[in-house]
Amino acid sequence: MASGDVRFTFRSDETDVNVTIEGKRAWVEGLVEELGLSEVGTMLPIGIPSPSSKQPSVIEDEGEENALLPPSDMGPEPDPSRIPVVRRPIGALNVDIEIEKIGLKPPSQNDVFELMDAFAELEEPRPIQGEMSVDPMAEAWLKELMRLIVREGGRTALATETIEEVASAKLGGRTGVELSVWLESLFAAGKLVKIHGGDATGWGPSPRWLG
């Protein structure tokens, strides 16, 4: 058998085990046998880079199936000098100014009023069906609100206080801590994403939940 260097890899998500062994074939095979991994994993020869070829090479090992060597052309070496360095004192970043520089502004009170008007014009949705839900109707209204801000307003999330101001009456009258706890439960169920934004917590729709 060939005596070149080989790489043995084995991964099990169920047991959270990830094994990689590199070295001479005889040594690697002996260690794999000792670990009881002979019937699992993958063993491949370690390729030697070839400047004359950019395609994976094929080698033959006596009596064994052909194996592909890793590609020899992995692109240029990283150049750290091309990465811009930005240094500033801790706490000196003005988030509001930086947001304005890229053309984004936090929602104003007028935006909230417009959102309230748009939300009030929505047709009553059907209660959530086929899912575990504490309040199917309130969840349906919240989903409509999230769909509205994403598809019409181009936003990714709303602060807890904004959700309360715009839709509390449709969300079972939930306010304050009660609303926050309910939103947390939807986050834990994978229906919402949670965004920490300094003084406020934002909530956005999970794409899978929003459909």
C-alpha positions in Angstrom: 0.0 0.0 0.0 1.1 3.6 -0.5 3.0 5.1 2.4 2.3 8.8 1.9 0.6 11.1 4.3 -3.1 10.8 4.8 -5.9 12.6 6.6 -8.6 10.7 8.6 -11.8 12.6 9.5 -14.8 11.6 11.5 -17.7 13.7 12.8 -20.8 12.8 14.8 -23.3 15.6 15.4 -25.3 13.3 17.8 -22.3 12.8 20.2 -20.6 16.1 19.4 -17.4 14.3 18.3 -15.0 15.7 15.7 -11.9 13.7 14.9 -9.1 14.7 12.5 -5.8 12.7 12.3 -3.0 13.4 9.9 0.3 11.6 9.3 1.9 8.6 7.7 -0.7 6.1 6.5 0.5 3.2 8.7 0.5 5.3 11.8 -2.9 6.9 11.1 -4.4 3.5 10.3 -3.0 2.0 13.6 -4.4 4.9 15.6 -7.8 4.7 13.9 -7.9 1.0 14.7 -7.0 1.6 18.3 -9.8 4.2 18.6 -12.3 1.8 17.2 -13.1 4.0 14.2 -12.2 1.6 11.4 -15.7 1.3 10.2 -16.5 5.0 10.1 -15.0 8.2 8.9 -13.1 9.1 5.7 -9.4 8.7 4.9 -7.9 10.7 2.0 -4.4 11.2 0.8 -3.0 14.7 1.6 -2.4 16.3 -1.8 0.9 18.0 -2.7 0.2 21.4 -4.4 1.0 21.5 -8.1 1.5 24.9 -9.7 0.9 23.4 -13.2 -2.7 22.2 -12.4 -5.7 24.0 -10.9 -7.9 20.9 -11.0 -8.2 18.3 -8.3 -5.8 15.4 -9.1 -6.9 11.8 -9.1 -4.6 9.1 -7.7 -4.9 5.3 -7.5 -4.1 3.4 -4.4 -3.5 -0.3 -4.9 -6.8 -2.1 -4.9 -8.7 0.9 -3.4 -11.2 3.3 -4.9 -9.9 6.5 -6.5 -9.7 9.6 -4.3 -9.6 13.3 -5.1 -6.8 15.4 -3.7 -7.6 18.8 -2.3 -7.4 21.6 -4.9 -4.0 23.1 -5.3 -5.1 26.6 -6.1 -6.7 28.2 -3.0 -6.3 31.8 -4.2 -3.8 34.5 -3.0 -2.6 34.7 0.6 -4.6 37.1 2.8 -3.2 40.6 3.0 -3.9 42.1 6.4 -2.6 45.5 5.2 -5.6 45.9 2.9 -8.1 45.7 5.8 -8.9 49.3 7.0 -8.2 49.9 10.6 -10.6 52.2 12.5 -9.6 53.2 16.0 -11.6 55.3 18.4 -11.8 55.8 22.2 -14.2 53.4 23.9 -17.7 55.1 24.0 -16.8 57.6 21.3 -19.0 56.1 18.6 -22.1 58.2 17.9 -24.5 55.6 16.6 -27.1 58.2 15.5 -24.5 60.1 13.4 -23.2 56.9 11.8 -26.8 55.8 10.9 -27.4 59.2 9.2 -24.2 58.8 7.2 -25.6 55.7 5.5 -29.0 57.2 5.0 -30.9 55.5 7.8 -32.8 57.2 10.5 -34.6 55.9 13.5 -38.4 56.0 13.2 -40.0 59.4 14.2 -43.3 59.8 16.0 -44.8 60.6 12.6 -43.7 57.2 11.4 -45.5 55.6 14.4 -48.7 57.5 13.5 -48.4 56.3 9.9 -47.9 52.8 11.1 -50.9 53.0 13.3 -53.0 54.2 10.4 -51.7 51.4 8.1 -52.3 48.8 10.8 -55.8 50.0 11.4 -56.7 49.5 7.8 -55.7 45.8 7.7 -58.4 43.2 7.4 -58.9 40.9 10.4 -56.7 37.8 10.0 -57.6 34.3 10.7 -56.4 32.9 14.0 -53.2 30.9 13.9 -54.0 27.3 12.9 -52.1 24.1 13.5 -49.5 25.6 15.9 -49.2 25.6 19.7 -50.3 29.1 20.6 -51.3 30.8 23.9 -53.4 33.4 22.0 -54.0 32.4 18.3 -55.8 35.7 17.4 -53.2 38.0 19.0 -50.4 36.0 17.3 -52.2 36.4 14.0 -52.4 40.2 14.5 -48.7 40.4 15.5 -47.8 38.4 12.3 -49.8 40.9 10.2 -47.9 43.8 11.9 -44.6 42.2 11.2 -45.5 41.5 7.6 -46.5 45.2 7.3 -43.2 46.6 8.6 -41.1 44.2 6.4 -43.0 44.4 3.2 -44.3 47.9 3.3 -41.9 49.8 5.5 -38.7 48.0 4.8 -37.9 47.6 8.5 -36.5 44.6 10.2 -37.8 45.1 13.8 -39.9 47.2 16.1 -39.2 48.2 19.7 -41.4 46.8 22.4 -42.8 50.2 23.1 -43.7 50.7 19.5 -45.5 47.4 19.3 -47.5 48.3 22.4 -48.4 51.8 21.0 -49.4 50.5 17.6 -51.1 47.2 18.3 -51.7 46.6 22.0 -55.5 46.6 21.6 -55.2 43.8 19.0 -52.7 41.8 21.1 -55.1 41.0 23.9 -54.6 44.3 25.6 -51.0 43.3 26.6 -48.8 46.1 27.8 -45.6 46.6 29.7 -44.1 43.5 31.3 -47.0 41.3 30.1 -46.3 42.2 26.5 -42.5 41.7 26.9 -43.1 38.2 28.5 -45.4 37.2 25.6 -42.9 38.4 23.0 -40.1 36.5 24.8 -42.2 33.3 24.6 -42.6 33.8 20.8 -38.9 34.4 20.6 -38.2 31.1 22.5 -40.6 29.3 20.0 -38.5 30.6 17.1 -41.2 32.8 15.7 -39.5 36.1 16.5 -35.9 37.4 16.5 -34.7 39.6 19.3 -32.5 42.6 18.7 -30.8 44.4 21.5 -30.4 48.1 20.7 -29.0 49.9 23.7 -32.0 51.5 25.5 -34.6 49.4 23.7 -35.3 45.8 22.7 -36.5 45.2 19.1 -38.5 42.3 17.8 -38.5 41.1 14.2 -40.2 38.2 12.4 -38.5 34.9 11.8 -38.6 34.3 8.1 -39.9 30.8 8.6 -42.7 32.1 10.9 -43.6 34.9 8.6 -43.8 32.6 5.6 
